[in-house]
Amino acid sequence: MPRLVSLYIRQTIIGFLLSAAFVALLLHLNVANLWHLVTHVSGGWLAVALLFVFNGIVFSGVQFGIAVMSMARNEDDGTRGRFLPERVRELAEVPVPIAVPVRDRRPPPR
């Protein structure tokens, strides 16, 4: 199996595990009285399933994006995309000339 596919599967599994933890935490903490709504309605299990699936899609996409973006590699120093503040140079003010048209102060002709 290609490395990219295995990376995607691994990050998707992590995203859905995070989704399960998030939904369980929402139900346990009873956010917006969600536990009561889910347990006292006939289709409450469907709401929990959809909440899990849609949050899983979002969390796995974010997880995969983070994994791919952290793979960036700088050829010079091998820092793998980490920000190094000591390499940031000081900003200098540079004057930029701007051509301003001269306005005619005479009143417009009538």
Secondary structure, 3 states (H helix, E strand, C coil): CCHHHHHHHHHHHHHHHHHHHHHHHHHHHCHHHHHHHHHCCCCHHHHHHHHHHHHHHHHHHHHHHHHHHCCCCCCCCCCCCCCCHHHCCCCCCCCCCCCCCCCCCCCCCC
